[in-house]
Amino acid sequence: MKLGSRIAVRMRCMRTRRILQNYCDAELDDASTNRVAAHIEECRRCGLEVSVYKDIKRSLQTKSKQVNPDALERLRILAEQLANVAKADGFDYDD
C-alpha cells in the first residue's frame, strides 16, 4: 500500500472513530450512517471496535444487577490493549 493511501485510510479511521459511539447508538444522520457503515465493512479495526461497543452495551442492558468482577477486569484489560494498539498505530483518541 502506498504511503498516500495509508495516510488516507488513517484519516478515515480517525474521523470514523470520533463518531463510532454515535453510530452504534443510531444518533447519526443517514449520510453519516452510510459512510460509517461503508468504512467498517472495509476496516477490520473499526469494525472490531463497533462489535466490542455493541457487546458491552448489550451486557449493560441485561437485567442482572451483579457484575462479575472477573468479567469487569477482562473488559478493562481489553480496553487498555485496544487503546495501546491504536496509539502504536498512530491513532490518538484525544484529537
C-alpha positions in Angstrom: 0.0 0.0 0.0 1.4 3.4 -0.9 2.1 6.0 1.7 -0.6 8.4 0.5 -3.1 5.5 0.6 -2.1 4.6 4.1 -2.5 8.2 5.3 -5.9 8.4 3.7 -7.0 5.2 5.5 -5.7 6.5 8.8 -7.6 9.8 8.3 -10.8 8.0 7.5 -10.3 5.9 10.7 -9.7 8.9 12.8 -12.8 10.6 11.6 -14.8 7.5 11.9 -13.7 6.6 15.4 -14.8 10.0 16.6 -18.4 9.1 15.8 -18.5 5.3 16.3 -20.4 5.5 19.5 -22.9 7.8 17.9 -23.2 5.3 15.0 -23.8 2.4 17.5 -26.4 4.4 19.3 -28.2 5.3 16.0 -27.6 9.0 16.5 -26.2 9.9 13.1 -28.0 11.3 10.0 -28.4 8.9 7.1 -25.4 10.2 5.1 -23.0 9.8 8.1 -24.5 6.4 9.0 -23.9 5.2 5.4 -20.3 6.5 5.4 -19.5 4.8 8.8 -21.2 1.5 7.7 -19.1 1.5 4.5 -15.9 2.2 6.4 -16.4 -0.6 9.0 -17.1 -3.0 6.2 -13.6 -2.3 4.9 -11.7 -1.6 8.1 -11.3 -4.6 10.4 -10.1 -2.5 13.4 -13.0 -0.1 13.3 -15.4 -3.0 12.8 -13.9 -4.7 15.9 -14.5 -1.5 17.9 -18.1 -1.4 16.8 -18.5 -5.1 17.8 -16.9 -4.6 21.2 -19.0 -1.5 21.9 -22.2 -3.3 21.0 -21.3 -6.3 23.1 -20.6 -4.1 26.1 -23.8 -2.1 25.6 -25.8 -5.4 25.3 -24.2 -6.7 28.5 -25.0 -3.5 30.4 -28.7 -3.7 29.3 -29.1 -7.2 30.8 -31.4 -7.4 33.9 -28.6 -8.7 36.1 -27.5 -6.0 38.6 -24.4 -8.0 39.6 -21.3 -7.5 37.6 -18.9 -10.4 37.7 -15.6 -8.8 38.9 -13.5 -11.1 36.7 -15.5 -10.1 33.6 -15.1 -6.4 34.5 -11.3 -6.9 34.9 -11.2 -8.6 31.5 -13.1 -5.7 29.9 -10.7 -3.2 31.5 -7.7 -5.1 30.2 -9.2 -5.4 26.7 -9.9 -1.7 26.6 -6.3 -0.9 27.6 -5.0 -3.3 24.9 -7.2 -1.7 22.2 -6.0 1.7 23.3 -2.4 0.7 23.3 -2.7 -0.9 19.8 -4.4 2.2 18.5 -1.7 4.5 19.9 1.0 2.3 18.5 -0.7 2.7 15.1 -0.7 6.4 15.4 -4.3 6.9 16.5 -4.9 9.4 19.2 -8.4 9.5 20.6 -7.8 12.9 22.2 -7.5 14.6 18.7 
